[in-house]
Amino acid sequence: MAIPEDTTTQTPDPESADAAEDAAGDTAGDTAVAGPAAPRRRGGGLWRNRDFLVFWTGETLSLYGTQVTTLALPLAAVLVFDASAEELGVLRFLQLVPFLGLAMLFGVWVDRVRKRPVMIGANAARMVLIGLVPALSAADVLNLPLLYAVAFGIGVAQVLFDVSWMSYVPVLVKDRRHLVEANTKLSTTSSSADVAGPGVAGVLVNALTAPTAMAVNAVTYLLSIVSLLAIRTPEPRPAKPERRRSIRADLVEGLRFVFGSRLLRAIALVGCACNFFSVMILSLFLLYAVRGQHLSAATIGLVMGVGAVGGLAGSAVSGTVIRRVSVGRAYLVSVSGIFVAPLLIPAAGGSKLMVTGVFIASFLVFYASLSVANVVIVSLRQTITPDPLMARMTAAMRTLMHGGGALGGPVGGLLAGALGLHEALWLAAVLSAVMLVPIALSPVSRLHEMPAPAPVP
């Protein structure tokens, strides 16, 4: 299970140039207000926006490469250093814990500067750090503590990039009515990377060893840097405030904005739980697949890759879903699927073929639900939030969501040590499904339309 949302992203998705106008909601976010329909735009929408297409291409390449590291980094710990469940949890914790301590500080800084140079620097750092793993392995000096250090460094660079990129997209897509289309395009390629990436990663790990396979990701970050350098759209320098503000004041303003909105607050808390359970279950799944079900790295990559076809399907229909059903219903159904899908993993039994098939089904449901949910969530956040607060809003969300993910790894390791892998998977999956209750009660689930943009504080 990949980290949801800005999966992520990148995290991180709606569709089409004629989608409903990014409309509305006050800072309290209490009431959904239907905005007027956006006028249909001739000429293919963002397909004529050269710089967005260049940015999209670079992001696609780096996302494909990141899939290699997503699989190879924990497998290097498991296969090369025989890491335990607890050690694998620590590895995941170190990669995600920078979001807890640094995201808000980075958000304040990024709101004050141009975003593109920050993104270039962050990707350069990730390229160097990931490239160190195969280099250290070739020199026969790679060990688990060094792998921990690399994971932490990658996490710091990821925080900086993630806080920046979501604030940068509106620079390239100046008309907010086309944010839905932009997010859908980014989500589609993210989902396609989820489909193809794990299978390719599994083959590379089998052929080259896990550490050496990570060199592919270093190259894709280099290509992403080149694409960012090729963008021509001038990025305006953020306006200086009338009076000098302290970092603390900017932090408080960003947090007050997020937690003062019923919608953003609900999204953040559910997202925190989502990442907590997703990271916990993924860490346990990798160990369970290797040691409990005796699957090879290539088979695990196949499971995740074929399962991620659901994400590609979800991205393809997400814009249509949002146009044809209410925003709240799209959120309710898609987020519920994310929390229910893990139940299939510990339930899998029988022959190796049957187990593999059930694992694939779990990932299919998870990724399809994740793609639609990300479309709703990212577009809702970008619609509500004024530009001067975009990075701080993103940082607050990242802090909670990835903070939850950071805790999921070590908690999963402790559960596996105390109960056993299979039993820990059952407990995590059942607790994940219990989240259906707060999702059903969320104010986001009751929205009919995108809310109106909040005023600048």
Secondary structure, DSSP 4 states (H G I P E B T S, - for coil): -PPPSSTTT-------TTSPP-----TT-----PPPPPPP-SS-GGGG-HHHHHHHHHHHHHHHHHHHHHHHHHHIIIIIT---HHHHHHHHHHHHTHHHHHHHHHHHHHTTS-HHHHHHHHHHHHHHHHHHHHHHHHTT---HHHHHHHHHHHHHHHHHHHHHHHHHHHHH--SGGGHHHHHHHHHHHHHHHHHHHHHHHHHHHHHH-HHHHTHHHHHHHHHHHHHHHT--S--PPPPPPSS---HHHHHHHHHHHHHHSHHHHHHHHHHHHHHHHHHHHHHHHHHIIIIIS---HHHHHHHHHHHTHHHHHHHHHHHHHHHHS-HHHHHHHHHHHHHHGGGHHHH--SSHHHHHHHHHHHHHHHHHHHHHHHHHHHHHHHHHS-GGGHHHHHHHHHHHHHHHHHHHHHHHHHHHHHH-HHHHHHHHHHHHHHTHHHHHH-GGGG-SSPPPPPPP-
